[in-house]
Amino acid sequence: MPPSARGWLIGAAAFVTVTAGILSKVMALPTINDWLSRHTLFGTVPKAVAAADTSWGEGSRG
């Protein structure tokens, strides 16, 4: 593998890693998480709601 290609791949991997880290920190902010929960599929739900919802497995049966 040419050194320039290896350097590019290492740089791309570093960029993806840093971007994922930044996104996870931003999504952990309560205000952002609340907005994501209301307007997208990417927010988290409270544990009580997740524990009470048992309908997720019904579609995978037989």
N, C-alpha and C positions, 0 to 999 in steps of 0.2 A: 504494500500500500504506500503510495507517495506521501511524503511528510506533510504536504499541504492538505491532502485529503484527511489525513489523521488529525491535523490541527483543526480543520473545519468541523469534523465530527465531534471532537472534544468540546469545541466552542458551542456547537448546537446542543450537546447534552447539558452543558453548563447553563445555557440560556433556558432550556426547558425546565431544569431543576429549580432555578431561581424564580422563574415565572410561576411554577406550581407552588412554591413556598410563599410568594407574595399573595397569590390568590387565596391560599388557605388561611393566611392571616387576615385578609380583608373579609372573607366570608365568615370568620369567627366573631367579628364585631356584632354585637346584639342588634344594632339598628339595621345593618346590612342583612343579617340573617332573618330578621322579621320581614323585611321587604322581599327577600328571596322566597320566603315561605308563602307569602300572600300572592306574589305575582309570577312565580316560576316553579319549576319542579326541583330546584336545587337547594332549597332551604331545609332545615331540620324540623322535625315535629317534636313536641314535648314527649317525654318518656311515658306519661300516663296515656296519651292518645295512641302512641305506638303499641303499648301493651294491651289497650282495649280493642284495637283493630285486629281481628283474627280472620278477616275476609281475604287477606292477601294470598292464602294458600288454596283457596277454593277453585281457582281457575286451572290449577295444574293437575287436578285429579282426573283420572280416567277419561 
